[in-house]
């Protein structure tokens, strides 16, 4: 099959054959699992950003920071970075934009003069309720192709994959 005729799934098949046959790699299923997991994550993230967040002038990263601050805040910027999976530098830069947009407030931390406490403004609270209502409906559309039992099994499997790895993984 020519490269321009490949789709994602035929590429996965090609990759498995070539990795095994030409290069002698023996863990094609592991490669397939992680390529598929990465693809699924990218597709869903792109869809949510394109249908819910970008039309409102927001990015996926901006939503993630507002989401953790909305549900766990007020919280220190370093904790927001950890919970959102972003670097502290990314949170610092992004929070400046969200403060300027009137959605986020930054106040000096209580324990350390260098730390910053993030919280949503009233406008930010209202926007998150509205945005998440729309996102949650879209999430439901995505997940509804699976039964409730399949959804729970998928969550269990992903949790197992993430929490039972045997090496030191750097996370944000």
C-alpha positions, 0 to 999 in steps of 0.5 A: 500500500502506498503511503498516501493510501494509508489511514491510521489503522492501516499504518498501525498494521504496517508498523507492526509488520515492519517493526517485527519483520524488518527490524526484529522488534518483538513487542508490536502489541505494546506499540499498538496499545500506546500508539492507539492510546496517544491517538485517542487522546489527541483526537478527543482533545482536539475535538473538545478544543475545536468545538468547545474552547476555541469558539470561546477564544480559549485554548485547551491549556487555558481550560485545563488551568481554569478547570483545576482552579475551579474545582480545587482552588484557590491553590498555589500555582505549583499545585495547579501545574501538577494537577493540570499536567503543565509546567510551572512556567506554562501556568505562570504565562497562561495565568497572566492571560487569564488574569488579563481576561478577568477569569483568574485572580493571582494573589501572593501565597500565604506560606512563601513570599514567592508563591502565588495563589490562583483563584477564579473570579466571579466571571471565571466561575460563571464561565466555567459552569457554562463551558463545562456544561457544554464540554460535559455534553460533548464528553458524553457523546464521545463516551456513549459509544461504550456501555457504562460497564465498558467505560468503567473497565476502560478507566480501570485499565488506564489507571492500571497502565498509569499507576503500575509502570515500573520505572521513574516517569517524569510527570508534570 
